[in-house]
């Protein structure tokens, strides 16, 4: 598990993964693209780009930043309509509705960049967006990709908030125990399971001896949920 106190090198976590990785603009992620090839494709987060325009707008009341925010809001309005739908459907809507907006946004940004100082906050924000353009717009062609990484960031936020406390785990074994519990809790959340109810039931089964050591795999969140759903279906029949 990566250390929480600082960012670990992405290459130490990715192994031989091939596919799409959705990340923020942290420069080290670009090192995952080997020899300019296609082992890992980076999908960047539009929320990060939007936040930079927002900061400029708040600080300077720039009309250019305000219009950029309005344009990005149109992308998000489309995403609100298709959130949770099958990937193929999302990709189709993005092709017809989002692509024309995206294709109009880039030349608009390039034209505005010629009007502002490159050293200004707005100039830096526009350059950030253009420099990350391929990854920012990768979601257009792949319905599996989100427009941003907000969902993931919200899920790991509690871990980030508690990172100073975790330095006092007491021992390496204590830290590993915490990591195991954190993984179980977040996996339960991903499967729409109440973590408190799940852990209470799991611990009660283990302590009471109702589950044997060779059956512990049945207590993993996805197996536990399948068993619960099966039991509820039988009761309802």
Residue pairs with C-beta under 8 A, 6 or more apart in sequence:
1 179
2 8
2 12
2 13
4 159
4 160
4 163
4 166
5 163
5 167
7 26
7 28
9 28
10 23
10 26
10 28
10 29
10 31
10 32
11 31
11 32
14 21
14 32
14 40
17 40
18 39
18 40
19 40
19 41
20 40
20 41
20 42
20 43
20 138
20 142
20 144
20 145
21 29
21 32
21 40
21 41
21 42
21 43
22 42
22 43
22 44
22 45
22 145
22 146
22 149
22 152
23 29
23 42
23 43
23 44
23 45
23 149
24 44
24 45
24 48
24 149
25 44
25 45
25 48
25 128
25 132
29 42
30 42
32 39
32 40
32 42
33 39
33 40
33 41
33 42
34 40
41 135
41 138
42 135
42 138
43 135
43 138
43 139
43 142
43 145
44 132
44 135
44 136
44 138
45 136
45 148
45 149
45 150
46 72
46 75
46 76
46 136
46 139
46 147
46 148
47 147
47 148
47 149
47 150
48 148
49 72
49 125
49 128
49 129
49 132
49 136
50 69
50 72
52 124
52 125
52 128
52 129
53 65
53 68
53 69
53 72
53 125
54 65
54 69
55 121
55 125
56 62
56 65
56 121
56 122
56 125
57 65
57 66
57 69
59 121
60 121
60 122
62 122
64 112
64 115
64 116
64 122
65 122
65 125
68 109
68 112
68 126
71 101
71 104
71 105
71 108
72 105
74 101
75 98
75 101
75 102
75 147
76 147
78 93
78 94
78 97
78 98
78 101
79 146
79 147
81 93
82 89
82 90
82 93
82 94
86 143
87 142
87 143
87 144
88 143
89 143
90 143
91 140
91 141
91 142
91 143
92 143
94 139
94 140
94 141
94 143
95 140
95 141
98 140
99 140
102 137
102 140
106 130
106 133
109 126
109 129
109 130
110 130
112 126
113 123
113 126
113 127
113 130
116 122
116 123
116 126
117 123
118 124
118 127
129 136
138 145
139 145
139 146
139 147
155 186
155 189
155 190
159 182
166 175
166 178
169 175
169 177
169 178
184 195
184 198
184 199
184 221
185 195
185 199
187 220
187 221
187 222
188 194
188 195
188 198
188 199
188 221
189 195
190 221
191 221
191 222
191 225
192 225
193 221
193 224
193 225
198 221
198 224
201 224
202 219
202 224
204 210
205 211
205 219
206 216
206 219
211 218
211 219
217 223
218 224
218 227
